[in-house]
Structure formats: C-alpha cells, structure tokens
Amino acid sequence: MQRPMSSACVPYATRPGPTCVSASMPTRGGRHARPSRSSERFEDARLEIELIEQPVAAADLDGLAWVTDRVATPIMADESVHTTRDLIELIRRRAVDMINVKLAKCGGLHNARTLLEGARSHGVGTMVGSMMETHVGIGAAASLVAAYETTAVNDLDAAWWAAASPYAGGPRYDDATIILSREPGLGIREVHA
C-alpha cells in the first residue's frame, strides 16, 4: 500500500533549553589539558552546554578519549568520524559520547544511515550536520533526519548562507524548520543556467 505524499517538517537548529557550543581546540604535542580545562570552566560556571564538538585534532583519538573521560559535558566527534571503521574505533576506545554525521563527509545516505544505526546500537548519541552546501544537500540530510531520529538538534542551516539557489524546487526553510518537497525525490525541478 502506498502512503500519500505530504510535506515533512524537520526542525533543524533551535529549541528551548541548553546552549550548544562548538569548541574546536586542536592540541599540539599530545597536550589535552586545554580542552579539558575549558570544558571544566563551562561546567563550573553552570552554563547549560549541550555538547562540545571535536575538542582535539581529528586524528588524536587518544586525546578525544582523554577529554571525554574527564568532563561531564558530552563530547561529540565530527572530523574524527567519516566511516564505520572510524565509528567502531571511537566506540572501542570509549572516545566520544556523540557523533556528527554529514552526508558529504561520509559518502551519502547509505553510509550515513549505517553510522546512525551503529551509533544508536552502541549508546552513542547522534546528530546530522552539513557542510557548506545548497538546499539540495540539506534536503537529503533533512530527509535522513525525518527517517532516523537523532539525539541532538541537527545542524542543517548551510543553505541559508547561499545568496541564491541555482535550483528550482526542493526543500525550503520556514524559520527554524525545513519543509521537504512534496515532489518525487528531493523535489528539484530544474537547474537555473
């Protein structure tokens, strides 16, 4: 039985509650105290911080695990997770509390779905993010979010930065919500020349 097509609304960037801070503090020479001290200062100030994203260099999985072990604020991997092999290693090391899945980073919807399912099955939190891309990429990511629940607010605002879209049709923003197209696929009707 085919379900009728309807618009799906996907909240993407705002909700009441904690403040989300992206702390990108790569370390040098194996020193992990800086991101740990910053996290502890946030906690001591009783700031309601939802998460800290990628506080060490991408390849520094020992540093990521070290920080995760020493702070209460959830630590999210972004640049450290591209593949299922990366996710397995992060889980094995207990290096993160959450991961940020990006379609352009992991290679598409199938790989993103695998990462989301793998993280969920191991108790690792998830969010879907985006690179600097048009609303076509954002539409694909929003479709993924509509099908696979995540544990954090998703970061799908990249198309807001485009001065104009090179496409007709597709998803659109309505304040803090992405409205998916009722058209087949992502709803793109044509490419503007």
N, C-alpha and C positions, 0 to 999 in steps of 0.2 A: 504494500500500500504506500503510495507516495504522499508525503506530507505537503500541505500547501506552503508555498514560499512566502516568507514575511521578512520584514526588516528586523535585524537583530541589533540591539543596543548594547554596546560594550563600554562600561565606564573605564577610563584609562589612566587618569592622572591625579584625581583628587578624591579625598574622602575625609570626613572629620576624624580627628584622632592624632596619632603620633606624627611627628615631623620626620620626613625621610631625608637622610643626609648621605651624600655620596662622598666618601673620604678616599681619595686616591692618593696614597702616600708611599710611592715605591721606596724601598730601602736600598742601601748600598753596603756591601761588605758583610751581609748577614745580620745586620742590626735590626731588630724588630721592635725595639722599645718605643720608638716614636709613635707608630700607630697604636700601640697598646696604651701608652700614656695619654694620647688624645682621646681614645675611647673611654678611659677611666675618668678623664676630666668631664666628658659629656655626662657620664653616669653620676659623678659626684655633684654636678650642677642640677641633677634631677631633670635633665631635658628628656622629653619624650621622643627618643630617636628610635625609629622603626628598625633601621638596619644601617650597616656600614658596608659599602661596596668596594671590593678589591683594594684592601689597605696596603698590599705589598705588590711587588712586581709579579707579573703573570707566571713566570717560571719558578718562583720562590714558594713552592708548596710547603716546605718546612716552616717558613715564616708565616704563611697563612694559617697553618695548624697551630703554631705558637700563639698567634694573636687570638684565634678562635678559642683556645683553651684558657686564656687569661682575662677575657672580658665577657660581661653578661649580654651586651648588645649583640644581636645576631650579625654574623659576618657572611657576606654574600660574595661568591666568586663570579666574576664577569670574564675578564680576559683569560682566566685560568681554565675555562671550560668551553671547548669547541666540539668535542667528540664524546662518544660514550666511553672511550678509553680514559679520557680526562676525568669524566664524572666518576668512574669506578675508582680511579686513583684518589680523588678527593674524598670519596666515601671511605676507602680503605684507611686513609690517614686521619679520618675524622677532622678534616681541614676546614670545613665550612658548615654553616647552618642552612645556607640557601644558595641557589644558583640563578643567574640571569641568562635566559635562553633568547638568542637573537637569530632569526631565520638566516640573515646574510652571513652570520658568523659560523653557524653550524651546518649549513648546506641545504636548507629547505625544510618544508613542512614535515616530511617523514622523519628526518633526523631530530627535529625539534620535539616532535611527539615522543620519540624514543627517550630523549633526555628528560622530558617532563614525567613520563611514566616511570623511568628508572629512579629519578629523584624521589618521587612520591612513594614508591615501593620501599625506599630506604629511609623514610622520615626526613628527607631533606626538602626544605621549603623551595618554592619556585616563584619566579616572575618572568614575564615575557617583555623584552625590551626591543629597541630598534636602533639601527644605525641612522645616519643622515640619508633618508630615502623618501621617495614620493609616497603619495597616498595609496599607490598600488601595493608596495611592500607593507605599508601599515595595514591595509585591508586584509592581506594574507595573515599577518600577525594577529589582527583582531578576530579573524575567523578561527584561528587556532585557540585564542582565549575563550571564544564563545563555546568551543567544543571541549576544552580542557581547563578546568578550574585551576587557578594558581593561588598561592598563599599570601601574596603581597600585591600591592597596587601595581598594575602594569604600566610601563613607560612607553607609550605609543604616540608621542607628540611630535615626532620628527618632521612630519609633513607640514606642520604649522610654519616651519622655517622657510618653506618654498614660497617665492614671490608669486608664482602662478603654477598651475598644474599643466603639464604637457598632454594630459589625457582628458577625454570627456567621459563622464560616468564614473562609476566606482563608489567607494565609501566616502563619507563626508563627516566633518566634525560638527557637533552641536554642543557648544560649550565644552564640558568635560566628558562628552560621550562621543563615541564613534558610531555612526549609523551605517550599517552594512547595506550594500545594494540589494535590491530585490531581483536584479538581473542574474542570469547564469554566471557561474564563475565568480570573478571579482567585480563584475559589472562594468568593465571598461568597454565603451562603445567605439571609440576611435582615438587615434593619436593626432594631436594638433601638429601641423607642419611648421 
